[in-house]
Amino acid sequence: MSNIVSALNQKTYADGIAEVREIGLQGMITLRGDTASTAVKSAATDVAGVDMPAPNQVNCVDQRGICWMSPDELLVLCPYETVADNLAKMRKSLDGAHALSVDVSDARAVFDLSGPHAREALAKLVPVDLSPDVFKEGMFRRSRMAQVPAAFWLHAPDTFRIITFRSQAQYAFDLLKVAVQPGSEVGFF
């Protein structure tokens, strides 16, 4: 059996104003359905082990969490090795509900952008107000990072977690690497 590896095998760049790191394998289940329904909420919260987030929010603890993607879509996070069991559990609890749950773990790449200038580096790439008074921990955004779709949130103080498509992982890593080059701080935040 082959070894499963993440898109960039935990590639890291730490020589700039912030650190860019592909975090490795992350379990991800897309759950589509009426996010106000008890069945969908229970399926997501039982697997993630966290409370349901409000719209445009995320609720994460370590590798587990729920990201609000849209009015009818959640991204449920869990450890990679538990995806198959969690998906089966989710589908059993959704039996009879109008919902869809799919493993998207291998279709995504996940990065951490961390350090005191992480906010400033990401602000160079996304059309989102990332000022500390506006973008706070728990907020979640889907946007474009330069020319690629991305979703991100403030995972911890001074650390953004960013999800992109696996096929665009190297491009996303290179974008982030350019945004954190030494001497590139603007000092806006």
N, C-alpha and C positions, 0 to 999 in steps of 0.2 A: 504494500500500500504506500502511496506517495505521501510525503509530508505536506501538510496544509500550511501555506504561508500567506501573510498579508500582502497587499499590493506592492509595498516597497520594503518589506522585511524589516520594519522598525527603523528605517533610515532617519538620521538626525542631522541637523545643522545647528551648531551652537556658537558660531564665531561672530554673530552680529549683535544687534541691539535687543533681540529676543531669540528664544530657542524654538525651532520647528522640529517636531518629532511625529513620525507616523506611529500611532500607538500600538499597532499590531491587530490581531484578530479581535473583533467585537461582534457579538451576536446582535442581529437586528431583525425584527419582524414588523412588516408593514401590516397594519390592521385598518381595513376600510369598513365603514359602516356608520350608523348614526351614533356619534360620540356622546349623545345625551342618553342613549338607551342603557338600561341596567346591564344587559348582557355584554355589550361592548366594553363598558366601564369595568365590569368584573373581570372579563377576560384579560384586559390590559393590566389592571392593578394586581390581580392574583399572580401573574407571571413576573411583573416587574418588582413587586414588593414595595411599591411607593404609591402615594395618593395620586389621583388624577389631576393633571395640571389644568389651569385655566387656558383659554385661547391665547395663542402667542407666547406660551410659557413652556417650561420644561421642568421636570422634577426628576433629578438623578442623584443616586448615591453609588459611588464607585462605578462598576460596570452595569448597573441596573438603572432603569429609568423609563420615563415616558416623555416623548417629545410631541407637542401639538403641531401637526403638519398642516392641517386645514380643517374646515368644519366637519369633514367626513373621513379624516385620516389621522392615525397616530403612528408613531414609530416607537415600538417597544424594544428597549435595550435589555440584554441579558448576557451573561458570559457565553462565549462562542460555543463551548462544548455542551451547553444546555439547550441550544436552540431547538433541536429535534424534539426533545421531551416537552419543552415549553410550547412548541407549536401544536403538538398533539393535545396537550392540556387545554390550550386556547380553543382549538377546534371542537373539542368535546364540550366545553362550556358555551360555545356559540351555536351548538346544534339547534337547528330550527330558526336561528336568527338570520336576518338578511345582512351578512357580513362576509368579508374575505380576509384571510390571514396568509401571508406569504413570507418565507425566509428570504431576505435580501442581503444577508451578511456578506456573501462573497461578491456582491455587485457594488460594494461601497469601500471607500478608503476613509480612514479617520485620522485626523491630525490634532495635536495639541500645539498651540502657539502660546508660549509662556514667557513671563518676565515683565519687568516694570514698563517696558515700551511695547508690549503686545497689543494693547488697545490702539496705539498710534500706528503700528505696522498694519493691522487689519483694516484700519480706516483708510489706508491708501488704496485698498482693493475693493471695498464694498460700498455701495451707495446707501449707507445706513449711518445715522447719527450715533456714534459710539462714545460720546462724551459720558463721563462717569455719572452725571446727574440724570442722564436719559436712559442709557443702557446699563441695566443692573443685573446682578446675579438672578437667575431664574427666567430671564427673558430669552426668547427663542426667535430666530429669524431664518427665513428662507430667502435667498437673494442670489445675486450673481457675484462671483469673486473674479474680477476682470471678465473673462468670457466664459467661465464655467459655472453651472449651477452649484450652489453650496448651501448648507444649513449650518448654523453655528449658535453657540450660547457661551456664556461666561460660566465655565465648569467649576472654577475655583477663583479666588482673588488672583488677578493677573494671569489667568489661563483661560484661553478660548478653546473650546472643542469644536472642530470643523469636520463636517462630513461632505464628501464629494463622491462622484462616481469613480469606481475603480479604474475604468479605462482612462480617466483624466488625472490619475493620482500623481504621475511624474510632473505633469504640467502644473498642477496645484502646488506641489512641493516647490517647484522652481519659482512660481509666483511669490510664494511666502518667503522663500530664501532671498529673492531680490528685495522684497519689502523690508527685510530685517538687516540689510547690509550695514556693516560698521560705518558710523558717521552719518547715517541716513535719518536720524531722529529729527523731527520737525519742532518738537516742544509745544505742540498745540494743547495737549491734555496736561 
